[in-house]
Amino acid sequence: MVLLAFVDLDPELAALGSLGGFFVLRTGVPRRGPLPDLAHAYAAAPSDGPDDAYRDPVTFRVRKVARSLHAPEVRVAASIAHQGLAARLWSVALGCAALYGRVPDLDPGRLSWDPDGSAPEDLWLDEVRALPVDALDAVVREAHLVPLTAALASRNGVSAGLLWGNAGSALAGAVRMIGHWARAEGRADVAERAHGLAAGLFTHPDLSGTLDPVTGRRRSCCLYYRLPGGGVCGDCCFDRPPGRD
């Protein structure tokens, strides 16, 4: 079964929801009304004025995360905002590729985002169009993560290496979630396909050094430990939060 048949039967991509909330992709017109698309979000000039979800969606999201989590530094909020969006994009694309052998066209100009939404990130695709599975890297890393990483790194004092570490961690997390579903559903083929596709994605220089190939642990830290009450993540490069006994 391929995505084209799946789209004919399920144009809202509702079946992706069985993999978990990070895999859900809404389609059509956003219920909240017009939302900024991600092409605009990546290219928008940084705003130093009042929060504006439409004029500068990326800055709006970082500030929202900072307020919600009481982040002590803007770079912490930027990192966590980045990881949330990277996880959504990888999950949607890899989930479709693993299940149906096709990926949806997630062109940033056609993918709307609600920067004022809750987690997981609220995304809307105007129309489902199938692409071959070998477009997976271009659909996510090239089209989204390259401009998103550049925007956040230049504005928020967070290193590009840390952000690519987030992207690698998010990709590995999507593989694990697909694997959990596949084991429960007796679909070893889906898990194997997800692992194989991710292995190919990790060969790109942006991602190749982000995780330890033996342990799967990150070689950078997302800075979550710097939040009030924050600790280390399961794949963190640290065994315990730095500076704590």
Secondary structure, DSSP 8 states (H G I E B T S, - for coil): --HHHHHHH-TT-GGGGGG-GGG--EESS-TTS---BHHHHHHS----SS--TTT-HHHHHHHHHHHHHT-SSHHHHHHHHHHHHHHHHHHHHHHHHHHHSEEE---GGGEEEETTS-SS-EEEESS--EEEGGGHHIIIIIIIIHHHHHHHHHHHS--HHHHHHHHHHHHHHHHHHHHHHHHHHT-HHHHHHHHHHHHHHTTSHHHHTSB-TTT--BSS--SGGGSTT----TT-S-SS-TT--
